[in-house]
Amino acid sequence: MKKILFIALIIFVLGGCSTDPIVNTEIDFVDTGIDANGWVTIPAGSFNYGMHNQVVEINYDFEIMQTHVTNKQFASYLNAALAKRSIFIEDEKVMGTHPGDHFDGYLHEWKIPAGNYLHFPYSKAGSQIKLIENQFVSDKGFENHPVVMVTWFGAKAYADFYGYRLPLEKEWAKAARGTDTRAYPWGDHISPNITNYGSSKNALQKLLGGNIARTSPVGYFNGNKYGDYQTEDNRSPYGAYDMGGNVWQWVGDDYPNVHYRYMRGGSFTNYEYDLFVWGRNSAGPDYFDFNIGFRCAREIIKPIPMETIILE
Amino acid sequence: MNRFNYLFTSTKGLILTAISLISIVTAVFNTLSGPMVEWGIRDLTVKWLGMDMNPSERAGRIIMLYHTIAMAVVAIEVYMMTSIIPMRKHEQKNINMIVTVGYITAMVFGLGFAYWGHNFTFHGLFLVGQSLVFFAGVMLAFAMNPWKKEYYVTNKEFAHFKSGVDMERMAFFVMTVAMLISAGFGAVTGSFWANGHETFLAEDLIRNPDKTGLQKAIIGHLHIMLTLIAVSITLIVGRWLEFKGIFHKIAMPLMIIGTLIISGGVWSVVWTHLAHTFIYIGSVGVMLSALMLVIYSWKKLIHDNSKALGYTNPTLFQKIKALLSDPLKFGPTWQMVFMNFTVSGIGIFMAVKLEEIFRVWPAREERITLTGHWHILAALIATIILMYYADIVGMKGKTRKWFGWILIIGSDVAFASMTIFSMKTLFVPESVAQQGLMNTTMLLADFGLGSLLVMMAIFLGWKLFDLFKGEGVWTKEAKNSELELERTSNPVLNIQKENEFNSEGGVQ
């Protein structure tokens, strides 16, 4: 009996070690009612930056996307950019050029010379966009989920293509926190019903089904009720959704002495402390993963006063 | 002798008190992180105990929690040292008393400050407690002065200088002085708190290209303190296992030199990156010394237990059986070997493959590996202490075997699983395919740790139950309080004054 139990235990343990990718390319579309094309304005002014509330001034207004860039938006961009030849495909990967980083020769710093770099490995497990008959299309039901598996090069190329940019860390932090000292973009508490992080998987698995409880639709946690599931509103003080949780967000800074690029916001794989507004992650600019995405920022385009147009 | 005297003045009682307090703190604060949060237990603990969990103070809270547990572990090592290293009784008594008041003050008021609002009186008392522990360390260093003639070795089988100076005592002395200096690195930096220095967790700074001198001092402090706690327990285990002979004579100089170089290397981190070279060299000395202990003790266990099992000319299988027949004595040195797979080996592998592997991963993944390896080191040291304590209290027969093997298997399964979990990307490069491995390793880790916790609860429950008995085991421990083992020197023989020393006649 003991031997049988022991063998059963070994089989159970080894069976659990399956290394097959867990992917599901078709789910039900969930309409959150949040416009992924929306932007929110962050006014100029000082705010409390980081864990120690250092007062920092941003002396200009800017806008940041209301949500992460979605699969649908990124697929449209890929098709448009491919047509314009600003990107190209090589070995089932979207590639593009980068002018190179300044190299300081610091300890652990890598040289990133001018050349072609990976933007988006669309054929890798985890990507929710596929190339079908020379057109990039989002997996069914994932249209309004944040795009993932995008490298920093890929995120920057997206922003450049539309005349946007990636937010700087300080811009991102202000957009997430506002002017008070809150720990999360929505306040000081966290629960599985307010954002998609490590502890939300049970609730999301029930909702989205089986093993696909990873990314959630952008703006999903907005106070709406989906069936029996009541969400809380996770908007930041300026109205940006998912500034904590769902997927990490690349930011634009290229700091001296390091080759790393930085990410903010935490993701569905992380514990709550990674979602603090001062939480930070980093990787090389060619790194991609199934929990990394981005959103863009842009200068405020002020409408030209009518009198000016008439005078001209 | 009443119960209070047993728990707060006798070596065995003091160790039990410290183990119990660490267990209570670990049990309560363990509910604030990891899966406990997901299961909603954290919220219950916070609510029931009225904790103040301001998110922006998380790093500070964790630092104070680590310190309170570390103080208690250091106190246990001090109790063991003052019992096994010959010194005057009044020295032993004073050191034990001060370290006890110190660690309990630091624990109560440190946790009070960190988790129940910021009463700065509590913060002050936390510092008072730590200062007392430091002061006890200074007294310990004086008491262990290896150049005093009465402490010269009496048995030439123990490593010694030509003059007769006891090398093992010297190793303890060097470790203690190094620990005092290393504590200073933390204390000095702490004094700059909110005055040019901010609270941080070392693992959050790993990729910062420029760290301040104060940040480097803290990073050095935490590494060397844990290293020296490990050096200390290795020396203590060596004495428990009656380490002597040629292996002892090779090991002790290596331990002394290794401790000096590794400590000097860590302190110089503040000023030069070359420090790492010294750390590597020092580590080789310390690790080779531990290897000598492992070889010696395994040989001895095979020899002694073969006799006990009636093997006159044991085969390989019988030798293995003899080696494994007493898990409490095999366990500590096995854990030292196992440490290489989960701590030292991982550290070396990370250093060698840093650019190629670990710096390719996101910082958060690298951080898991880093925090994993030092949590495992700390926990392995704890298991070694527990094995020694189980031996001290005279655990015998089947209980001894069950306790020992659950401690070894439970901890090793848990720590091996955690090591694999923390390096999952090495085994399964695609995150999207890691879920199976994560589930299995987490399950095994929970199983391993769960079995340890249940066993500890039973063990401490038994000790508590025993305390209620008028003539419980505690009365015997109180009467025969000192640890029974062969000491490296015999001051009674050397200077002929009885009743003045903590050990009388060398072997008790």
Contacts between the chains, C-beta under 8 A, distances in Angstrom:
chain1	res1	chain2	res2	distance
A	13	B	440	5.8
A	13	B	443	7.9
A	13	B	444	6.9
A	16	B	436	5.7
A	16	B	439	5.5
A	16	B	440	3.8
A	16	B	443	7.0
A	17	B	436	5.4
A	17	B	437	5.5
A	17	B	440	5.0
A	18	B	436	3.8
A	19	B	427	7.9
A	19	B	428	4.9
A	19	B	433	5.0
A	19	B	434	7.8
A	19	B	436	6.2
A	19	B	437	6.6
A	20	B	433	6.2
A	20	B	436	7.3
A	21	B	430	6.1
A	21	B	432	4.5
A	21	B	433	4.2
A	22	B	432	6.4
A	22	B	433	7.1
A	22	B	435	5.3
A	23	B	432	6.2
A	51	B	56	5.7
A	51	B	59	7.0
A	51	B	198	7.8
A	51	B	199	7.8
A	52	B	198	4.8
A	52	B	199	7.7
A	53	B	56	7.6
A	106	B	209	5.4
A	107	B	209	7.3
A	107	B	273	7.1
A	108	B	207	7.8
A	108	B	209	7.4
A	108	B	354	7.5
A	108	B	355	6.9
A	108	B	359	6.4
A	109	B	209	7.3
A	110	B	355	7.7
A	124	B	430	7.2
A	125	B	430	5.8
A	125	B	432	4.6
A	125	B	433	6.7
A	126	B	430	6.9
A	126	B	431	6.8
A	126	B	432	3.9
A	181	B	56	6.8
A	183	B	54	7.9
A	183	B	55	3.5
A	183	B	56	5.8
A	184	B	55	7.5
A	188	B	54	7.7
A	188	B	55	6.2
A	198	B	38	7.2
A	199	B	37	6.4
A	199	B	38	4.6
A	211	B	435	7.5
A	257	B	209	4.0
A	257	B	210	7.0
A	258	B	207	6.9
A	258	B	209	5.2
A	260	B	207	6.0
A	260	B	363	7.7
A	263	B	362	7.5
A	269	B	431	7.6
A	270	B	364	7.1
A	271	B	33	7.9
A	271	B	37	7.3
A	272	B	37	7.0
A	273	B	55	7.6
A	273	B	58	6.0
A	274	B	364	6.5
A	276	B	55	6.1
A	276	B	56	7.7
A	276	B	58	8.0
A	278	B	56	8.0
A	280	B	204	7.6
A	280	B	363	7.5
A	281	B	362	5.3
A	281	B	363	5.3
A	281	B	364	5.0
A	282	B	207	5.6
A	282	B	362	6.7
A	282	B	363	4.5
A	283	B	360	7.6
A	283	B	361	7.2
A	283	B	362	4.4
A	283	B	363	7.0
A	284	B	359	8.0
A	284	B	360	6.5
A	287	B	360	7.2
A	287	B	362	6.7
A	289	B	362	6.9
A	289	B	431	5.3
A	290	B	431	5.2
A	290	B	432	5.0
A	291	B	431	7.0
A	292	B	362	8.0
